[in-house]
Amino acid sequence: MVQDFLEKIIETLSHIAQWILFLMELIIVYDVFARYFFDSPTIWACEISEYMLVFIAFAGAAEIQRRKQHIKMDFFYNRFSQRIRNFLDLIFGIIMGIFSALLFWNSLKMTLTAAHYDARSNSLLAVPLFIPYAIVPVGMGMLMLQSLLDIIKSSNELIFARPRR
């Protein structure tokens, strides 16, 4: 099923983000030792860590949405009936879908522009900027797909839910 496939992709992206976090920690520890114990700082650790942090944030957004762990007012939300919660989930899914689609589209344009002009970072590494820029449309694309799955789920629960008597 398409839903299972998309959820597996989102889960895999989340696992990759966890490994990148671990790798980022190792890089930072290495840079601290190189800087303070050997007086030989790296030229790459800070910039690479920044790109990794961006990946962690954007790759994790869809997984957090899938687990329903984004910030919400649980105190009020849990006081509503299940039908109203399903309706609110549908509205929030639509809003999140629109937001992620807009961010996806604009970040994709920015990424393609950076690739077209061969834009590079202003550091000694001179990283082609389309690489870190591409993190945003990938993350927002996954969030957009997760929002679509949430909209479908909320719609089904609203349409097919049995009213209580």
N, C-alpha and C positions, 0 to 999 in steps of 0.2 A: 504494500500500500504506500502511496505517496507520502502520507503523513508520517509513517514509521521511518521512511527513508530520510525525510527532512529532519526529523527529531534525531536520527542517528548522526547526521552531518553536524547539527548544532552541538550535540554531545561530544563528538570528536573534536570540534573546534574548541570546546571548553577544556578538554583534556590537553590539547596542544597548548592552550593558554596557561594551564597549570605547570606544564613542563617549561614553558618559556619563563614563568615566574621563578622557578627553581634555577634555571640557567642565569637569569638576571641577578639573582642573589649571589651566585658564584662569581659572576663578573664584578659585581660591586665589592665583594670581599677581596677578590684578587687586586682590584684597583686600590683599595685601602691599604693593603699590605705593600703593594708596589710603591705607593706614594709615601707612606709614613715610615716604613721600615727600611726600604731600599732607596728612598729619595729618587725614584724613577717612575713618575706617573705615566699612565697610558694616554694615548691621544684618542683612543676609540671608545673607551668604556662608558663614558658619560653619554655620548651620542647614541650608541647602540642600546644602552639601557633605556633612554628616552623612547626610542622606537618600540622597544619591547613593552614598555609600560602602556603605550598607546594601543598596541595589539591586545594586551591583556584586558584593557577597558572595553574596547569595541568588540572583541571576540566573546567576552563574557556577558555582554548585554543580552544577547538572544537566549543564552542559557538561564540567566536570571529571570527573564520573561517567561521562559518555559516552566520554570519552577515556581512561578508566581511569587517571587521574592523582591520585586521592586517595592519601593516605599509606597505604602498606601495607609489610609486612616482605618486600621483594623477595628479600632474602638467603635467607629460608626458603621463601617462596612458589615461587621458581624451582627449588628443589631437588625439589619434588613432581612426580609424574607428571601428564600432561595431564588424566587422568580425575579425580584428586584436586583439581587446580586448578579444574576445571569444577564439582566439588562445592562447593568453598570459595566460588567465585563465586556459586553458587546460594544458599548460606547467607548470604553477605554481602549479596546482593541482597534477600533476604527481610528481613534485619535493617534494611537501609537503607530498604526500602519501609515497614516498620512505623514506624520512626522518623519518616520524612517524612510519613506519613499522620497520625500523632499531632500533629506540629507543624503540619501543614496545618489540621487540624480545630480545634485550639485557637487558632491565629492567625486563622483565619476568624471564629470566634466573637468574638474580641477586636476585629477590624476591624468587624464588623457592630454590635457594641455601641458602638464609637466613632462610627460613622455614625448610629446611632439617637439617641444623646445629644448629637450635634453637638459632640463633644469637640475641643478646639483646643489647640495647643501654647501653652506659657506664655511665648512670646517676643513681640516686637513684630510679627512676621509673623502670628501666630495662625493657623497652618496647620491646616486640618481634619485631625485625626490619622488618620482612616480612610485618607487617601492614603498616608502613609508606612507605616502598618500593613499596607496591602494588598500591599506588596512581599513580605512574608513568605509569605502563602499562595500567591502567584503562584510564587515561587521554589520553595517546598516542593511545590507541585502539579507543577511541571516535574520536580523531583527524584523525586517519587513515580512519575510516568510513565516516567522513565528507568530507575528501579529495576524497574518492571514489564517494560520491554523487556529489561533484563539478566536477569531471572528467566526469561523466555521463551527467550532465547538460551542461557543456561546449561542449562536443561532440555532443549532440543533437542540440544545438544551431548552431554549425558549419555545421552539416550535413543538418539540416532541415530549416535553415534560407533562406529566399527568397532573391535572389540578387536584388538590387535596379536598376531600369532602368532609 
